[in-house]
Amino acid sequence: MSVHQAPHPAPSEVTRQSILSLTVVAEGPVTVVEVRGPIDMGTVDLLVDLVDRVTSGRPLPVLVLDLSGVSFFCAAGITALLTVRRRVAARGCSLVVRRPSRIIAAVLNMVGLRDEFTTE
């Protein structure tokens, strides 16, 4: 009896990295954070840290997260949105979610949080 083992596939030489693009734009008294790319375990800290920096500098009446360019969204993203909302509110600021991408809308609807965020 002979035993043949299949060789273990070699790891890919090109590893795909999560790339998240965050842009801060002032629209009058409103500050907008434009988010593009995946919101996942590897990128949520970037988003939360940026929001902390933006809201700690000066009092903002409204912070808008433009999520129209988000390509991936998971449980880590839900936690990040809830964290951002809590921290923004603690600083006396309102959070508005602008144009959530289809994946964000679907996930928030699936977990029953669709109506928990002010959207535009």
Buried (B, 14 or more C-beta within 10 A) or exposed (E): EEEEEEEEEEEEEEEEEBEBEBEEEEEEEBBBBBBBBBBBBEBBEBBBEBBBEBBEEEEBEBBBBBBBBBBBBBEBBBEBBEBBBEBBEEEEBBBBBBBBBEBBBEBBEEEEEBEEBEBE
